[in-house]
Amino acid sequence: MTKLLQTFRLSLFASITLALLLGACSSMSMDQNHTSEVTLDGAHEVPPTNSAASGSATIKVAADKSVSGTVNTRGIQGKVAHIHEGALGKNGPILVPLTKVGDDTWEVPAGAKLTDAQYASYLAGNLYINVHSATNPGGEIRGQMLP
């Protein structure tokens, strides 16, 4: 009976240890926050533009899929700016319209959040930012968001 009890205790200990390790691993992947540093230019727009304008963005995607951040532009009179879904070299739908807060500054509006599918696209590198102008209403500068 002692041998059986000892085997049971070892088995129980191994099961509890495995459960704790799996729980720790799953919470690590779920609790990750991502920050994308993005450079925007005309060469990455689809189709490419000859624009001398440029931009930079810092976009944060939290573990709960909420999005925040700022886009700063230079040399462009931007009319609208968005976060879109689309692989490098491909255009796609608007996910998050950005709010213009200054002549050359755009922000992600409070409460913006990605769906599970959009978050998966983000993790795959398939979201981008672009800024549209009167000269290039389809988009003048663009940059891919990489987690």
N, C-alpha and C positions, 0 to 999 in steps of 0.2 A: 504494500500500500504506500509506503514511503517513496518508493521509486516512481509510482504513478503520480503522487502529489508533486514531486520534484519536477517531473516532466510537464505537468499541467502548469506549474508556476513559470517555468521557462517559456512555455508556449504563450502564456498570458503576457509575460513581460515582452516577448518579441512582438506580439500583436499590438500592444500599447505603444511600443517604441516606433513601429512602422506607421501607425496611425498618426502619431505626433509629427513624425518626419514628413509624411504626405501632407498633413495640414499646414505645416510650416512652408513647404514648397509651394503649395497652391496659394497661400496668402501672399507670398513674395511676388508671384506673377500678377496677382490681382491688385496689389497695392502700388504698382509702378506708376510714377508720373513721368511724362515725357516732355522735353522741350526741344522744339525745332528752331534752329537758327537758319533763316531763309534769305537768300540773295535773289532779288528780282531783276531781270533785264529783258530787253527785247528779243534777244537770241533764243530764249526759251519759250517765247509766246508761240502759239500755233494758229496760223502760220507765223514765222518769225517776222519781227518788225526791225526796221533800221534805226529805231529810237536810241538816242543817247541817254534817255532817262534810266534811272536805276532805283532800287529800293532795298530795304532790309527789313526783316521781320523777326520777332521772337514770339513764337506761339507755344503755349503750354496746353497739353492735354492731360488732365488728371485721371486718376484711376477710375473715377466715377464717370468718365467720358466727357466731363465738362471742359469747355475750351475758353481760353483767355489769351490776350496778347495784343501786340501793337505792330503796325506796319508803318514805316517811314519811307517817303519817296523823295527823289531829287530830280529836277528837270522835267516834271510832268504836271500838267493841270488835271489831276485825276477827277473823274466825274463819279465813278462808283468803283468799289473794290469788293472782292468776294473770296471765300474759300470754296473751291470746287472739288469734285471727285473726278479723277482722271489720271491715268498713268502718264509718265513722261512722254511727251510727244502726242498726247491725245487730249482732246477737249471733253468736258463732261459737265454734268449739272451743278448748279449752285447749291451748296450745303449751308453756308453761313454768310449772309450779307454783312459786310463790315460797315461800321459807323464812322463817318468823317468827323474828326474832332479838332482839326486844324487844317491849314492850307496843305500841309504835306504829311498829315498823320491820320491814321485810321485805327480803330480799335474793334476787337471782337465784342459784340454787345453782351451785357450781363445776362446770364442764364443760358448762353449757347451751350448745346450739348449734342454729342454725336450719338447716333443709334449704334447698336451692336455691329451691324453690317458696315456702317461708315467708319467705325473704330477699326474694324478689321482691314478696311481699305487704307486707313492711315498707317497702321502697322506694316502694311505691304508697300508703303511709299507711294500710294495712289491718291494723294490729295495735293492740291496746289493752290497758290494764291495768285490772283492777277488783279491788275489795276487797269481800268478802262478810261479812255479819254475821248474828247470830241474828234480828234484826229484818227484814233483807232478805237471805235466803239466796241469792237469784239475783244479788245484787250491789247494794251500797249506793252506792259511788262509783266513777267510771270516768274514764279519760282516754285519748285517742288518742295513740299513739306516732308522731311525724312525724320522718323522718330529717333 
